[in-house]
Amino acid sequence: MKSIVVYCSKTGNTEKVAKAIAKGISGNVDTVKLDLSPEGLLKDFSASFTLDLSPYELIFLGGWVMVMRVHPFLYAYINGCKNLEGKNVVGFLTGGAGFSREHAYDDLKGLVNSRGAQLVGFSYTPTLLGLTLTRKKLRAAEEFARHTMNKFNP
C-alpha cells in the first residue's frame, strides 16, 4: 500500500512525530514537509507546488494545534489539496494542551470530510513546547502508524 506523510512543523516536535509515524508505516512511504515562513506564521498561503495525491492509498496529514484548531497552514494546505476526494486520511496533531485534542479532532474531521475524504485514524501528541515529547510518546506514534497500516493490510 502506497502511503504518504505530509506535515508542517515549526519547532521540530511535529517533525519528530512525523518521522516516528513514517517509521511505523515502513515500506512504501513518501514524506513531505511543508515549508513555513521564517516566523512560522501564515498570513497568506500559496502552495509553491502541487502535490498529486492520486497515487496514494493512505494519506497521513500532520501539524500542530493552535487555539484548539488545526494550524492555519495545514488547514490551508488541506483545503487546497488536489485529488483528496475519496481518499483515506489519517490525522496526527501535536499541541501543548491535552484538552485541545477533541476540538482539534472535530476541526480536522470536518475539514477532511468537506474535501470528500474520510478520516480513518487520528493521533494527538501533547508536547508542551517539547518538554514532554518523550521517547515513549514517539514510540506510541510509531505504534499508532503500525496499527493503522495493519487495519488496511491485514
Residue, then its C-alpha position, 0 to 999 in steps of 0.5 A: m500500500k502506497s502511503i504518504v506523510v505530509y506535515c508542517s512543523k515549526t519547532g521540530n516536535t511535529e517533525k519528530v512525530a512525523k518521522a516516528i509515524a513514517k517509521g511505523i508505516s515502513g515500506n512504501v512511504d513518501t514524506v513531505k514537509l511543508d515549508l513555513s515562513p521564517e516566523g512560522l506564521l501564515k498570513d497568506f498561503s500559496a502552495s509553491f507546488t502541487l502535490d498529486l495525491s492520486p497515487y496514494e492509498l493512505i494519506f497521513l496529514g500532520g501539524w500542530v494545534m493552535v487555539m484548539r484548531v488545526h494550524p492555519f497552514l495545514y488547514a490551508y494546505i488541506n483545503g487546497c489539496k488536489n485529488l483528496e476526494g475519496k481518499n483515506v486520511v489519517g490525522f496526527l496533531t501535536g499541541g501543548a494542551g491535552f484538552s485541545r485534542e477533541h476540538a482539534y479532532d472535530d476541526l480536522k474531521g470536518l475539514v477532511n470530510s468537506r474535501g470528500a475524504q474520510l478520516v480513518g485514524f487520528s493521533y494527538t501528541p501533547t508536547l508542551l513546547g517539547l518538554t514532554l515529547t518523550r521517547k515513549k510518546l514517539r514510540a506510541a506514534e510509531e505504534f499508532a502508524r503500525h496499527t493503522m497500516n495493519k487495519f488496511n493490510p491485514 
